[in-house]
Amino acid sequence: MSAAAASASGAARMSSPENSPPVTTKGKRKERDDDDHSAGGAGGEGDGEGKIKRRNRKASRSELQCRRRKLKCDRGYPCGACRDRQEGHLCDWDAAIRLPQPHLTRDAEAQELRVQLDRLEQLIAGITGNPAAAAAIAATGAAAGEGGALSGMAEENAAEALGLLAANTSTGDEPKTIAASAAHRAHILAVAPTAQHLVQLLPPKRELEALIMHFLSWELNFFPIVHEPSFRARVHEAHATLAAQPILLALFFSIAALEMSWQLTEAGIAKKATAEKELAAKRFFEASLEGLRMGGYMEAPSLDVVRTLLTLHRCADQQNDARATSLLSQAVLAGQLIGLNREPSTTALPISPVEIEERRRLWRILVALDWLDTTGRPCLINHSQSDTREPVNAFDANITENGVTASAQFDFTPVLFIVTQSQLALVGHSVKEYIYAVKASTLPSWKVVVDQNATLHRLKASLPPLKIEGDCVVPLDAKNFATDRFRVLLHASVLQLVIRLNRPFLTRGFADQRLTEGRLACISAAHSLMFLWLGYPDSHAMSRFHAPLFHCLNGLLVTALDLFQDPFGPHAEKHRHLVALVTMRLQAREKRSDLVDEVLRIVNVLQRYALTGDLGGQHLPPFDYGPLSHSTVFTRPLPLPLTADPFHPFARAARAGGPDDGNELAPLWDALARGFGAVYAAPDRREWDELVRAQAGGGKPWEAGVDVLA
C-alpha cells in the first residue's frame, strides 16, 4: 500500500460517522455481507479495519400503545392518549424516545436546570455556613410563616427550605406561601419516573406533617384506617426512608390529596389559592397512584395498600370522580388477598393487639362501603366470605401492644361509627343483591319491603335524635361538633336506604293506591334529607362535607318528581316550598359542581311542566284491589335507578329524543345517568321512558303505573 493510500485510510478511520457521507450499496450479496459483519460484533479482537457496521435504525418517537393504535403521541409519561383512556399504567416507552418534561419548552427547561443548579449551590453554601445562604434560608422561612430567622435549623431542614425556595421560579415580588410553592413544585416535577422524584413532589416536611395530623385529628373518628399513636410514630420516623417505601409514600400522598380537597371547602378562599390547591390535590392523587404502581400493590398487597386505596376512593367519591368505583373494588380485592376477611386472632402467626384491631376495622370499613355503594356495581363481599369479629369499642389510646381496654358503651369512639354503619350495610346489601337484583333466583315479596322498612325505623330510632324547627335541623353547639357530625352522617345513611328501598313506589304508589305506604315513606325521607342540609348554613363547618349536599340533591330529585306527577295533591305546597328553598340557596353559590348544575336543570324542567301542564287529578285504579298482604309477590325484581341500571345505555340509545322533538327531559336524564352513577333517586328505565313520553306528548305521567304488581 502506498503512503498516500495509507494516509487516506487512516483519515477515513478517524472521521466521525455523523460527518462521513452515507455509503450506498446495491445487490443482495452486499446486504448479506453487511449483516454478517454486524452479527460478528464490533468489540472482538481484530475488528475495526475492513469491518462495515450495520446502519442504526432511527429510534421510535412514540410509545408502544400509540404505535399499535397508530395515534399521535405527545411523548409525555404517561402520554396524553394513555391518560385519556385511563391506561397510564400501560404506557410503555421501551426502545422509544420520550421528552424528559414534555410540558416545558426549551427555554423553560433551561431555566429549570438553572434553578436546580442554584439550589445545589445554595445547599452547599448553607451546609458550610455561608452568610448569604443563611439569609436565603431566613427569607424562605419568613415566606413560609416561620417568623424570620432560622439560623438554628438542622442541616436537613436547611436543605428542605432551600429546596422549597429553588422550586419557586416565579419572578414576582409577592411572597409565596408553602402551598403555592408545593403546587408549583408538583407542576414542574409532573413526570415522576422514580420514587426519588415522587419524594420531591411531597409538600415540605412541616406542611406534610400538618396535613397528616389534621387528618388524624378530624377524620379518624369517621374513617379509622390507622391506629393513631403508632401511625404518628411512623410519620415521624419515615421521612428519611420514604424513597425506599413507595407504598407508604403513596399513603402520604393520598392523605395529602384528601386534606387539600378539604381545604378547598374553606369559606372565603381566594380564586388563586383555589386554583393552586386544586392543582396540588390532583398532583398528589396521581402521585399516590404512581407510588402504588411502583410498589407493585396488587402483586404484594399490604395493610398500607388497603389504606391508600380507601383514602383515594374517599377523595374520588367526594369529587364525583369515575375512578372511585374501581378504587373501591381494588381495595376489597387487596383486603381479601391479605386475609382481612379472616379473624386475625385465630391465625398461627403472632399478631399484636394493635394490628388485630386495625385489621378488623379495615375489613368492616370495606364491607360497609361495598354494601352501601350506590353506583350499580355488584357486591364483591358475601356473608359466607368472612368471619372477622367486630372491633373492640375503644379509643386508639386504649389499644396498646399489651391489649385492649374497652371504653364505656356510651362513649363516642371510631368503632361506634363503624358498627352502626355495618348494621346499615346489612340492609343495603339486601336491597342491592335481593330486592334490586338484575337476575334474582326468587322474586321479592311485600313482606321483605315491610320488614326492611321496620329495620330502618328501629335503626333511626337508636341514633341521636334530630331536632327540627320549621324546615331545618337545629345544629348542636360547636363543642359537640363530633357528635353532630356523627348523627348527621348516620341519619343521612338511613334516609338514603329508605329512598333506595321505596323509590320504585314513588310513581307506582300514585297510580296504585296499594303502594301508597311506600310512596309516603320515600317523600318523608326526601324532606328529611333537605331539612338536614338546610339546617347548616354555608358558614357552618358541616356544610363543607360532601355527604349532606349529595343526599339533599337526591331528596330534591324525589320531591320534584312527585310534584311533577301530582302538582295539586296534598303534598304539593310542601314540595314547592322546599324546592324553592333548596334551589335558591344552591343558585346563590358562586361555585357549583357539575352534579348540582345537572340536578338544577332537571328540577327546573320538572317544575315548569308541573306548573303549566294539566297533570293533576287522582289516578285511581279501575276498582279497589284491597290492601296488599305480606305474601304478595312482585311480578319482577324491583328496578334499579336509571343511573345504576346496567342496561340503561341500550335504553338511552333506543328512546332518547333529539333537541327538535320537544323532549327536554331525555337529554337531561341521559347526562345524569352517564356522568353521575352514584345518584340513587333517579327514575328507573321504564319510569324514565313513560316520563319523557308523557312530557313530550302532553299526557299524564305514570297514569296506569308500571307492572310491579299483577
C-alpha positions, 0 to 999 in steps of 0.5 A: 500500500502506498503512503498516500493510500495509507494516509487516506485510510487512516483519515477515513478511520478517524472521521466521525460517522455523523460527518462521513457521507452515507455509503450506498450499496446495491445487490443482495450479496452486499446486504448479506455481507453487511449483516454478517459483519454486524452479527460478528460484533464490533468489540472482538479482537481484530475488528475495526479495519475492513469491518462495515457496521450495520446502519442504526435504525432511527429510534421510535418517537412514540410509545408502544400503545400509540404505535399499535393504535397508530395515534399521535403521541405527545411523548409525555409519561404517561402520554396524553392518549394513555391518560385519556383512556385511563391506561397510564399504567400501560404506557410503555416507552421501551426502545422509544424516545420520550421528552424528559418534561414534555410540558416545558419548552426549551427555554423553560427547561433551561431555566429549570436546570438553572434553578436546580443548579442554584439550589445545589449551590445554595445547599452547599453554601448553607451546609458550610455556613455561608452568610448569604445562604443563611439569609436565603434560608431566613427569607424562605422561612419568613415566606413560609410563616416561620417568623424570620430567622432560622439560623438554628435549623438542622442541616436537613431542614436547611436543605428542605427550605432551600429546596422549597425556595429553588422550586419557586421560579416565579419572578414576582415580588409577592411572597409565596406561601408553602402551598403555592410553592408545593403546587408549583413544585408538583407542576414542574416535577409532573413526570415522576419516573422514580420514587426519588422524584415522587419524594420531591413532589411531597409538600415540605416536611412541616406542611406534610406533617400538618396535613397528616395530623389534621387528618388524624385529628378530624377524620379518624373518628369517621374513617379509622384506617390507622391506629393513631399513636403508632401511625404518628410514630411512623410519620415521624420516623419515615421521612428519611426512608420514604424513597425506599417505601413507595407504598407508604409514600403513596399513603402520604400522598393520598392523605395529602390529596384528601386534606387539600380537597378539604381545604378547598371547602374553606369559606372565603378562599381566594380564586388563586389559592383555589386554583393552586390547591386544586392543582396540588390535590390532583398532583398528589392523587396521581402521585399516590397512584404512581407510588402504588404502581411502583410498589407493585400493590396488587402483586404484594398487597399490604395493610398500607395498600388497603389504606391508600386505596380507601383514602383515594376512593374517599377523595374520588367519591367526594369529587364525583370522580369515575375512578372511585368505583374501581378504587373501591373494588381494588381495595376489597380485592387487596383486603381479601388477598391479605386475609382481612376477611379472616379473624386475625386472632385465630391465625398461627402467626403472632399478631399484636393487639394493635394490628388485630384491631386495625385489621378488623376495622379495615375489613368492616370499613370495606364491607360497609362501603361495598354494601352501601355503594350506590353506583350499580356495581355488584357486591364483591363481599358475601356473608359466607366470605368472612368471619372477622369479629367486630372491633373492640369499642375503644379509643386508639389510646386504649389499644396498646401492644399489651391489649385492649381496654374497652371504653364505656358503651356510651362513649363516642369512639371510631368503632361506634361509627363503624358498627352502626354503619355495618348494621346499615350495610346489612340492609343495603346489601339486601336491597342491592343483591335481593330486592334490586337484583338484575337476575334474582333466583326468587322474586321479592315479596311485600313482606321483605319491603315491610320488614326492611322498612321496620329495620330502618325505623328501629335503626333511626330510632337508636341514633341521636335524635334530630331536632327540627324547627320549621324546615331545618335541623337545629345544629348542636353547639360547636363543642359537640361538633363530633357528635353532630357530625356523627348523627348527621352522617348516620341519619343521612345513611338511613334516609338514603336506604329508605329512598333506595328501598321505596323509590320504585313506589314513588310513581307506582304508589300514585297510580296504585293506591296499594303502594301508597305506604311506600310512596309516603315513606320515600317523600318523608325521607326526601324532606328529611334529607333537605331539612338536614342540609338546610339546617347548616348554613354555608358558614357552618363547618358541616356544610363543607362535607360532601355527604349532606349536599349529595343526599339533599340533591337526591331528596330534591330529585324525589320531591320534584318528581312527585310534584311533577306527577301530582302538582295539586295533591296534598303534598304539593305546597310542601314540595314547592316550598322546599324546592324553592328553598333548596334551589335558591340557596344552591343558585346563590353559590358562586361555585357549583359542581357539575352534579348540582348544575345537572340536578338544577336543570332537571328540577327546573324542567320538572317544575315548569311542566308541573306548573303549566301542564294539566297533570293533576287529578287522582289516578285511581285504579279501575276498582279497589284491589284491597290492601296488599298482604305480606305474601304478595309477590312482585311480578319482577325484581324491583328496578334499579335507578336509571343511573345504576341500571346496567342496561340503561345505555341500550335504553338511552340509545333506543328512546332518547329524543333529539333537541327538535322533538320537544323532549327536554327531559331525555337529554337531561336524564341521559347526562345524569345517568352517564356522568353521575352513577352514584345518584340513587333517586333517579327514575328507573328505565321504564319510569324514565321512558313513560316520563319523557313520553308523557312530557313530550306528548302532553299526557299524564305521567305514570297514569296506569303505573308500571307492572310491579304488581299483577 
